[in-house]
């Protein structure tokens, strides 16, 4: 076989670094995108952030509606990557996605109100500070105060002493020569502080000290103490009948004692937990206007990034390597701005497609949720499934029914008698409704729930009901049973 030369002509699309960056920006959450852009802007003098708020208009707020066609999407696949290469031209002004006041709410520039001022709230009191304040009001010796301070410092967020008495005794200064019995005596004193039950060693210890605060004449107090001391496992299973037999009491008395125990606080320190609440800022809004659901971007969550005109003007005056470097930075800045525009358009298009598919959920609630998979939205908007997966991850939409991650609207389907299908979310909502309406004395078993769903035309197996029930964190029928 003789060696030879052959010529072949073929087309191949290569993911450039800029295209890879555009794909990565699409999957970032709002906070991650903000951090990423600020890091890029620090290394590129041609980029700058506009610190002004969203543009304001005097007329009615305009909205972004999903365009009929789009040429921007993102995916690592070769077929999908071609869409990014056909994006619209770069913008050289700061990107403003607000479209006026938009769905994100109107803003005012008036100087006569306090809307522009953040609330200056005092720092919340921690559990340790609350206990130390009470310690300073007690008549204890310096020795006891030192041990109490060490105990307070050792408590976890729920108010428990998880390290044990050995560790606390070892932490006491050696010159005090405190014994474990002395440390435990101070601990028992702390248990009577507010909130009652702090500094407990375990759940049984915590519940017992709270029960001891009740009036000894309370009929169910002694029976509740006996349950806490030796029958917490049966109480957790709500087996009132067996509890009554074990304690040689009537079911009514046992039920009253169980109700008393359930009124206690198993995590006394949690009420003073100062962990800040994390709020989700929606990326898009959905609201009904003229009988039609409309989707708009949240202007406050869109980066206002533009070109620094001062440095752009210096490019014409630069020479040699400086000019080449600045032109390269300008090209990267323009591509980044174009990628952000494509990201916003893609997010808006996908959100609009989801809202159109799930308009029944927005109108009637979870029971009207339709089955939906990534492939269906991908086919509707003309993108790859992995693109839809990226754009719906950690992106949130605000609706009249609450704020949800876009992933929330996707669920598998279960066949119905009429040949249609019901989404898993809708079935879970029906399951929750059935459990809420059941007789607590005779709760519905998984099989009974499955049969009830069959009567509604939904073909679902008992094991599927059990899976959905566990996903909703609903106990089994035996655990839900209540006496009297």
N, C-alpha and C positions, 0 to 999 in steps of 0.2 A: 504494500500500500504506500503510494507516494505522498510525501508531505505537500500541502498546498495552502493557499490563502483563500479565505472566504470573507465576504462583506455582508453583514446583516444590519438592517435598519429597524430599530424598534424605539418605542417611546417609553420613558420611565419618569415618574414624578418623584423627586427627592424632597424629603422634609428638610427645609433649610432651618438654621437656628431661629430665624424670625418666625417661621411657621410653627415651630415647636413651642416658642414662647407664647404665641397666640392661643394654641391649644391648651397650654398650661394655665393661662389666665382665665379661660372659660370655666375651669373646674374649681377655681378658688372661691372661697366664701368672701363676703363683703369685707370683713376685717382683714383676712389674709391678702385680699387684693389691695386694700389701702396700704398695708405694710410693704407689700411688694413694690407698688408704684413709688412710694416715698424712697425706698432704697434705690430704685432705678434713677429717680430724679436727682438723688444726691451725687450720682456718678456721671450724670449727663447734664451739662450746664444749659443745653438747649431746651430742656423741659422745665416747666414751672407749674405749681399748683395755684389756682385762683382761690383765695381764702374767702371770697364773698359767698354769701348764701345763694340759694337758687334764685334764678331770675324772677322778677315780680312783674305782674301786669295788672292793669286796672279793670280789664274785662273779665269775662268768664274764663275759668280755668280750662285749658285745653288738655287733651289726653292723647297718649300714644296708643294707637290701635295697631294690631298685628298687620303688617303689610301683606298684600296678596302674593307677592313674590319676594324672594330674598336670595342673594347670592353668597351669603356668608354662613358658614358652619364650621365645625372643627372636629377633627378626628385623626387618629394616627394612621387610619387606613388610607391607601393611596387614592381610592375613588372619592372619599370624602374630603381629603386634603385639597383637592382641586378647587373646591368651593371657596377656600380662603384666598387663593391666588387671584380670584376674580372680584375681590371686594371693591367697594367704591373708593374714590380717591381720598387722600388724607385731608384732614381738616387742620388748618393752621391757627384756629382760634380755640380758646378753652371749650372743651366739650360741655354742653349744657343739655342734660336730658330732661329738664324739668317741664318744658313746654308750658311755661307759666306757672301758676300755682299748683296745677296738677292734682292728682289724687292724694298726694302726700299731705294735703292740708294747707291752708292759706297762711301767709305770714304778714306781719304788719311792721311798718317802720316807725310807727308813732313813738314819740319819746315820753308819752304820758302814762304808759302802762309798765308793768313789771315782767312782761312776757320774755324779755331778753335776759332776764337775770335767773341764774340757777338757784334753786332753793338751798339755803344754807342750814342744813339740818345738823343737829349735834350728833357726835359720834355715839352709837348705841353702846349701852353698858354690857360688858362681857360677864360671863358666869363668874369668873374669878373676881372681878371687881365687885360684883353684887355680894358675893360671899365675904370678901374682905371688909366691905362696908359694915356688914352685920357683925363680923368678928370684932371690929373696933368698938362696937356697942356692948359687948359682953364683958362680964367681970371675970377675966381669966388671968392667970399668972403669966409672966413673960415666957416661961418655959412652955406652957400650954399654947400660947399664941404662936410661938416658933413652930411647934409641931403642927398646929392647925394650918399655918401658912404653907408648910411643905405639902400637907395633904391637899389643900386647895389647888396648889400649883400642879399636882399630879393628876387631876381629874381630866377626863376626856370631854368631848363636846356634849355627850349625853349625860354627863354628871357622874359617871362611874369611875371607880378606882381600879382600873384594869391592871395596873402594875402589881397589885397585891401589897399586903402589909410588910412583907420582907423587904421589898425595894424601898418603901417609904421609911422604914426603920433605919435602913442603911444610909439614907440621905440625911438623917438628923445629925447635926454636929456632934462629934465624939465627946466634947466636953459636957454635953447634957446627959449622956449615958442613959438615953431613954430606952425602955423595954418595949417589946411588941405589945404587951398588955396595956401599957400607958398610951401608946399610939392608937390602939384600937378604941380606948376609952374616949380619946379626943375625936376620933372618927365618928363614934356614935353620937357625940354632941353635935357634930356638923350635920348629921343626918336630919336633925330637927330644924335646921335652918331653912329658909325659903330659897328655892323650892324644896319641899319635903322629899327626902329620898336621895338627895345628892350624897356623894361619898360612899355609896353602897358598893358591895363587892360583886353582886350578881342581881339578876332580876328578882329572885325570891326575896333577897334581903331588902331590895328597894320597895317591893309591894308590901312586905310585912311592916316596915316602919311607917308607911302611909296608912295602913289599916289601924295601927296602934294609936293614931291620932284621933280616930273616931270615938264617940261616946261609948264606954263599955256597956251601956244599957241598950245599944243598938242591937236588935235581935239577930241580924245576919252577920254581925262582926266576928263572933267566935267561929262560926262555921266557915266564913271566908278565910280566917287565919289557918284553919285546918286544911283547907284546899290549897292555899299557898305553900304551906309547909310540906305537903306530901302528894298532892294530886294535880299539879299544874299541867301535867301531860294530858290527863283526861279532860281538863278544862279546855285545853287548846283544841281538842277534838270535838268539843261541845257535846260530849256524851253525858248529858245531865242524868239520864236514868241510871247509868252505871255509877256515876258520882254519888247519887242519892243512896244507892245500895252500899257502897263502900263506907259512906259517912253515917249510915243508919239514920237518914233524915228523909223527909218527904221531898218530892220533886219540886214542889212550890218553894220550900225553904232553900233547897239547893239552887234553884233558879235565881232567887233573890240574892243569895250570896254571890253567885256568878255575875249578876248585874253590878253588884257593888265592886267586885274586883275589876270589871271592865271599865268602871268609871275612874280608876286610878291612872296615873301617868307613868308608863314604863320607861320613859326617857325624860326625867325631870329637868335635865340641863338643856334640852333642845329648845325650850322656850326662850332662852337667852343666847341662842346661837347667832353670832354677828356675821356669819358668812353672807356676803352681799348677794342680792338677787340678780341673776343675769337675765337681761331682757333681749328679745330677738327683734331686730329691726327688719321689717319685711323688705324684700327687694322689689316686689310688684304689688299692686293693689287690684282687687276685683270688686266692682260695684255695679249695680243695676241702674241703667239710665234709659228711660223710654221703653221699658220692657225688654231690654237687651243687656246682657252682661258684657261689660267693657273692662279691659285690662290696661293698666298704665304703670309705667316705671315709677319707683319712689325717687324723686329728685334728690332727696337728702342722702341717698345711698349710692349715688352715681358720682364717680370721681370727676372733678373739674380740672382736667389736665390740658395744658396748651403749650405752645412754643414761646420761648423768651425772645421777643422781638429785638431786644438790644443785642443779644448774641447773634441772632440771624443777620442783623445789619453788619456785624463785624466780619462775617464770612467773606464778603466782597473785598474787604481791605486786607484780609490775611494772605500770606504768601507761604509757599513751600510746604513743609510738613504740617504747620499749623492749619493751613487751609484744608489740606487733605483730611486731617483729624476732625476738624469741625464739620466738614461735609459728611463724614461718616456718622458723626453724632446726630446731625440733622436727619439723615436718612433713617437711622434707628428710631429717632423721636417720632417721625412721621409714621413709621410702620407701627409703633406702639399705639399711637392715637387711632390709627385705622383698626387695629386689633380690638381696642376698647369699644369702638363704634360697632364692630361686628359682634362683639360679646353682648352688647346691649340689645341689638336687633335680634340675635338668636334667643336670648332669654325672653324677650317680649313675644316672639313668635311662638315659642314652645309653651309659655304660660297661657297664651290666648287659645292655643289648641286644646290644652288641658281643661280650661274653663268651659269651652264649648262642649267638650265631651262629658263633663261632670256638672253641667248646669242644673240637673235635677237634684244633686246633692246640695248645691247652694240654695235651691228653692225650698226643698222639703226635708233635708237633713240626712244623716248617715244611712238610714234605711233605703234611700234612693240612690246610693252610690252605684255606679255601673262598673263592671269589670273593665280593666284597662291595663295594657302592657306597653312596654317601651316601643315595641315594633309598630303598634298602631299609630302612635304619635309620630314616630320616625317616618312612616309612609305618608302621613298627612302633610308634614312640613318639608318632606324631601331631604331628610338628613339620615345619618347612620344612627343605629341604636346606641352605640357607645357615646355619641354626641349628646343624645337625649339623657343618657345616664349622667354625664358630666354636668350638664346644665341644670339638672333637677336635684343634684346633691348639695345640701347645705344652702339652698336658695329657698326663700320663704315668701309666701303670698298671704296678704291680709284680705280676709273676706268678712262679710257680716256674721258668719258663724265662727269666726276666730282666725288665728294665724296658724298656718300649716306649712310644713316643708312640702315642696312640690312632689316629693316621693310619696307623700301620704295618699295621693290620688290614684296611685297604681296598686292594683290588687288582682289576684287570680279570680277566676269565675267558677261557679258551681252550677250545674245544669238544673233547669226547672222543668216542670211537667209540660209546659206549653212549648218546649223546644228552645227557650231562651236561656239566659244565665243570670245569676246573681253574684255580685262581688262578695269577697270574703269580708270586707268592711261592713257591707249591708247585713250580712248574716250575723256578724258579731253584734251589731246594733240590735237586731231582733232578739238575739240570745240574751243580751243585757236587759231588754225590756221584759222578756218572759221571767227572768230571775227576779227582777224588781217587783213584779206583780204576783209572785208565787206566795203560797201560804207557808209561813215560817215553820209551822208545825209539820208540814208535809212538803218539803222542797222537791222540786223537779229533778229527777235523775237525768243523766246524759241521754239515756234511751228515750225518756219521756220528752225531752226537749227535741230530740231528733224526730220523733213522731209528730210533735206539734208543728215543726217546720215542714214535715211532709204534707200536713193538712193545708199549709200555706202554699204548697206547690213546689217546695224546694227540696230536691233530692240530696240529702246529706247523711253520711254515716255517723253512727254513735261515736266512733273514734275521732272523727272530724270535729264533732261537737266538743269532745273532751279537749282537743287541741286548741280550739278557739276559746274555750272557757279558761284554760290555763294561761293563754295569751292575755286575756282580760283580767287575770289574777282573781278569778272568782273561785272560791273554795268548792270542794265537792259537796254533793247533797247532804252527806252525813255531817260535814263540818258546818253547813249552813243551817242545820236544823236547830230550832229554838223551842224550848218548852214553855207552855203557858203564855 
